[in-house]
Amino acid sequence: MEVLRRSSVFAAEVMEVFDRSPTDKELVSQAKALCRDYINSRLIQAGVSWSKPEYNAPVPGGKLAEVSTILLRLGDELEYIRPNVYRNIARQLNISLHSESVVSDAFLAVAAQIFTAGITWGKVVSLYAVAAGLAVDCVRHAQPAMVHTIVDCLGEFVRKTLVTWLKRRGGWADITKCVVNTDPSLRSHWLVAALCSFGHFLKAIFFVLLPER
């Protein structure tokens, strides 16, 4: 009961952030909550069984939950367009999943490359897809603890690279503006074209990053 109570209090605090300008710390906390939700969705989708600890998932019906839903929908479309880019990521990077430093360095290197030419919501979605794909690899290779490493790495990357951009847009809720129609496939939206072209770029960097590993 105490765990549930703490989770409810945290969720309430996160929700209040959307009524004002969020702080850097709040944006990072939200980024990590969204990442956990995205990863959990992809693990379920992949049929991977794991014993996940209690975590603060977005509250159904709340604004953070809406952001999570949009993020997952855009991720679905991105992964549909370029399915091979976001699967078997560890093998594409040729890295070991037994070392926390190797996994961290690989993820942060890919993240840095994704945003080399600037920040867009399409690239943010791609970052989450990479994190989830790598997390699925880790769980499949009996390294579930690495999921927390990936979430923490994403949070740190957001803190260093994306926070200022997010604050200029009023926070994570700005991603909801990417969806301007009611078509579940979203394939007619401008963002899809951006994601599609970006898939080629991400595919290319997988083969040049960390060649020694």
N, C-alpha and C positions, 0 to 999 in steps of 0.2 A: 504493500500500500504506500509506503514511504517513497519507493521508486516512482510509482505512478504520480504521487503528489508533486515530487520534484520535477518530473517531466511536464506536468500540467502548468506549473509555475513558469518554467523555462519557455514553454510554448506561448504563454500569455505575454511574457516579456518580449519575445521575438515579434509577436503580432503588433504590439504597441509601436514598434519601430516604424511601421508603415504610415503612421499618422504624423510623423515628423521627419526631419532630415536625419538619416542614420549616421552613426559614428563609424569610424574605420573598423573598430572591434566588432560592431554589430553586423556590418557587411560581411566580414570574414566568417562570423558565426553562422550567418545565413547561408553563405557559400558552402560551408562544410555540411550543414543540414541538408541542403539541396543535393550535394554530392552523395551523401549516405542514401538518400531516397532514390537517386538515379541508379546507384550501384545495386541496391537491393532489388530494384525493378529488373535490372539486367540479369542478376543472378537467378531470379525466379523465372525469367524468360528463357534462360539457358538451361533450366532444369537442374541447376547445381544446388545440392543440399549442403547447408552449413548451419552451424549453431551461432547465430549472431547475438551479440549482447543487446541489452536494452539501449535504444538510442532515441533521440528526440526527433521523430518524424514530423513533417508538417501536419498541422491539425486539419482534418477534413473540413472544407468549407471556408477556411481562412485564406488570407491574401498570399501567405507563403505557400500554401497548398496549391493555389491557382498558379503561382509562378512555377512550382514543381511540375504541375500538369502540362503547362505550356512547354517547359524545357524538355520534358519526356516526349511530347508530341513532335517537337522539332527534331529531337534526337532520333525518333523512329524514322522520320523522313530521311534524315541524313544517312542513317545506317542502311536504309532501304536502297538508296541511290548508290552507295558505295559500301556494300556489305563486307567485302574482303579487307577494307582498310581498317576496320574497327574490330576485327577478330584475330585471334592468335597474335596479338601484339608483341608478346614476349619473344615469340619465335621470329617475328619480323625484325625486331631489334637485336636478336641474337644475344639475349641476356639471361643470366641466372636469376631465378626467383627466390633463392635461398639467402641472398644478401640484401639487407635493408638499404644499405648505401647504394648498391647497384640499382635497385628498383627506384629509389628516390632520384638518383642522378639521371636515370633514363627518362623518367616522367618529366622532370624539370627541364631537361634538354629539349624534349619534344614540345613542351609548353612554350618555351622561349622561342622556338622556331615558328610555332603557329602564329605568334603575335609580332613577328619581326617587322612586318609591313603595316602595323597598326591594329586597332581593336575594332571588332564588329560583333554583333550578337551571334552571327554565324560561326565565328571563330570560338566564341565562348561555348556554344553548344558542342562544337568539335572537341574542345578541351574536356568537357564532361564525358563525351563518348569515349575518348581515349582512356580517361580514368576508369570508367566502368569496364571497358574491354580488358584493361590490364588487371583489374580486380578479379574479373571472371577467371583469367589465366591463373592468378595466384591461388584462388580457392580450388580450382581444378587440380593444381599441383600441390595440394595439401599445405598451403601457406596462407591460411585465412587471416593471420595476424597482420599480413601485409596490406590488407584492406585499410586498416587504420593508418598505416604509413602513407598510403596514397591519398586518403582524405586529408591528412595533415599537410602533405605536400601541396595539394591543391589550395588549401587555405592559405598557406604561406605564399604561394604564387599570386593569389588574389590580393593579399595584403601588399605585396611589393609592386605589383604590375597593374592590377585592375581597379583598385579602390578609388583612385582619383576619377577615373572614367565613369565608374558606377555612381559616384556622388554627383557628378555633373548631370546625370540622367535621373537623379532622384532615387536611385537604388535598384534593386532587382526587379521591382514591379514593372520597370520600363520594358522588359521583355514581352509583356503581354500586348504591347502595341505592335509587335511583329505579326500578330494574327488578326487579320482584318476581314476575314470571311468566315463562313460557317461550314466550309467544306472540310470534313475530317482529314482528308488526305493532305491538305495544304499545298498541293502540287502546283496550284496556280499562283501562289504567292511569290513575290520577288525574292524572299529570303531563300527559297528552295533553290533558285538558280545560283545564288551566291554560294550556298552550301555545296552544290554539285561541282562547281568549278574548283572550290577549295579542296574537294576530295582528291583531285589530281595532285595538288601541292603536298598534301599530307602524305599521300602514298609515296611520293618521291623522297621526302625527308626521312622516312623510315629506313631507307637503304643507305643513307649517308651518315646517320647518327651513330656514335659509339662503335666504329668499325672494329676496334680492338677487342670488343666483347662479343 
